Amino acid sequence: METRRPVWQQAIGLVGGFVVVLWVLEIVDSVADHRLDQYGVRPRDAEGLLGIAFAPLLHGGWGHLEANTVPVVVLGFLVLATGIARGLAATGVIWVVGGLGTWLVAPSYTVHIGASVLIFGWMTYLLVRGVLNRSLAEVLIGLGVLVIWGGLLWGVLPGDPGVSWQGHLFGAVGGVVAAWVLRPDRSVASRHD
């Protein structure tokens, strides 16, 4: 009989696999003279819509990837650890909302890449979901995230040239949307109590 691994082990496996993909893609991108970076979000360009799918997987060099790796590992794990299906659904919502918002709003002459869209989305998802789910444990996780990484939220405002504040902003919006869409249906629960 096959024993199913605990959710936290599955979460570690998924996040670890995702990080390996990010690093392998950066190796390929480096060997290809950074030609993969053109597949990021290119605002209001029809071909740039493909960037919504690829941008979170691509990074603008090793420093960019290194800066994103620890938040991807920690926040990605926390999102998945309370339920793989819900965590993957939240990631999907963040990925699409963050990419589409960037595609609609960012300057047309730019290309946007990096897992930051997911990082900002996971952060706001973790901050909001505990309140919407009325879960003390999830609220405490959200507060811990706020204490450790709350300063990053300033990244949703225009600042450093070359940093996609639009990706940060719409990733964060995607996290709130994901928390709202994936909240438990209280009306159904109350009818069964």
N, C-alpha and C positions, 0 to 999 in steps of 0.2 A: 504494500500500500504506500502510495506517494504522500509524503508529508509536506504540506504547504508551508513555505517560509513565513515567519512573522512579517508584518507590514514594515516595520523599521528596517529589516534586512532587505526587503524588496526595494524600499526607498533608497538605501545605500547603493544597491546594485544599479538602479536606474540613474541616479545622479552621477555615480562613478562612471557609468557608460557614457553619459552625456558629456562629461568633462573630457573623457578620452576622445570622443568625436571632435570636440572643440580643438584639442591639442593636435590631433592628426590633421585636421583641416588647416591649421596654422602652419604645420610642417609643409603640407602640399602647397599652400599659398606662398610660403617663403621660397620654395624650390621653383614655383611658377612666376617668380618676380612680382608677387602680390596682384596677379591678374584676377584672382577670385573676388577681390574686394569690389570689383565693378558690379557684382551681383547683389549688392545691398539695395536698400530702398532708394529709388531715384524718384523724388516727388513729381507727381502729375505727369509722369511718363508711363505710357501703357506697359512697356517692357519693365519699367521700374516696379510694377506691381509684383513681379516675381520676387523682388527683394523682400517682400513681406515674409515669404517662406524661408529665405536664405539668410537674411541679415543677422538674426541672433546667433547664427553659427559661425559668422566671420568676424575677424578682429583686425584692427589696424596695426599689427605688429605684436611682438612678444610682451612688451610692457602693458599694452591694452589687455591682452589675454590674462597675464599674471594678475592684474588689478581686479579682473572679474572672476577669477577662479574661486577664491575663498568665499565671496558672497554667493556664487552659484552653488557651491557645495552646501553651505550652511542653510541658506534660504530655500534652495530646492529640496533639501532633505526635510526641512520643517513643513513645507507645503505638502509633500507626499506622505509624511509619516502619520498623518491622521486619516489617511485613506488614499490609496493609489488612484482609484478612478476619479475621485473628486479633485485630487491634486493635478492629474493629467488634464482634466477638463478645465480647471482654473488656468493652467499653463497655456492651453489652447486659446482660451478667451483673451488672455493677456497678449499672447503672440499676435493674434489677429488685430485686436483693438490698437495695440501699440504700433504695429506696422502700418495699419490703415490710417491712423491719426497722423503719423509722421508723413506718410505719402500725401495726405491732403494739405498739411499746414507748412511743412518745412520749405525753405527756398528751393526753387527748381534746379539750381545749379549744383546741388549738394548730393552726396551719397552717404547713406547712414548704415552703419554696421555695428555689431557688438551685442553681447548678451545683456547689456545694461537695461534694455527694454524689459527683459524678464526679471532682472534683479529689482528694478523699481516696482514692477507689477507684483512680484511675490511679496515685497515689503508691505505694500499697501493692502494686499490681500490678507496677509497675516495680521495687520493692524485692525482691519475692519471685520473679518469673519467671526471672531470671537464674540463681538458685540451682537452681530446679526444672528449668530447661532445660540446666543445666550449660554455660552460655555465658559466657565471660569478658567479652565485649563487653557483654552485658546486665547482668552483675554490676556492671561499671564504670559503666554508665548509672544503675543503681539506687543505687550509692554517691554518684554526683554529685547525684542527686535528694535523697538523704538529707542531704548536706552543705548544699544550697541551701534545701530546704524541710522538713527533718526537724523543725524546731521547730513546724511546723503540726500535727504529730501530737498535740500536747497538746490540740488542739481536739476530740478524741474524748471528752474528759472534761467533765462538767458544769462550767460556768463562767459566762460572760456571759449574763445573761437576754436572751432574744430571739435567741440564736444556737442553731441546731439541732445540739447535740452528738450527738443521736441520728442525724441525717442524716450527720454526719461519721463517727461510729462505724460505722454500717452500710454506708456507702460504702466505708470501709476494709476491712470484712469482705468486702464484695463484690469488692474488688480481690484479696484473698487467694484467695477462692473461684475467681475467674476465672483466676488464675495456676495454680491446682491443676487445674481442669477442662481448661484449654487447654494443659497441658504435653504435650510429645511422649510418645508411648507407647513407652517404652524396651524393653518386651518384644518388640514388633513389630520395632523397629529392630535388636535384637540377633539375631533370627532371620534377618535378611537380610544380616548382616555376613559 
